[in-house]
Amino acid sequence: MSKRMGEAFWARHVEAAHQSGLSAIAYAKQQGIPVKRLYFWQRRFKEVGAADLRSHAGAFVAVRVAAPAVSLCTLILASGLRLEMSALPAPEWLAAVGRAAQGAR
């Protein structure tokens, strides 16, 4: 196992141990890995910290994208009247507004 592969392997375990909420001893036992090595890599990654993150700036990172809390539908009439709605209205309503706007001119 190369040094780089070792770092990647232990980085995954250090993060997984942190996310698990288990103690290092319990996590190591559950995964069948030496707890002393887990402690070593926890210290190593903590010492390297931000400097190591900067060296991996181009690496892919998992992200979760959430939908916006409120999405607005905006209807702008020829007269300049702007209607903002929390959802797209029924097509019939839009047609009626269009007809009314045409009659108002």
Summary of the structure (lengths in Angstrom):
residues: 105
radius of gyration: 28.1
end to end distance: 77.7
largest distance: 80.6
contacts: 196
relative contact order: 0.08
helix: 58%
strand: 8%
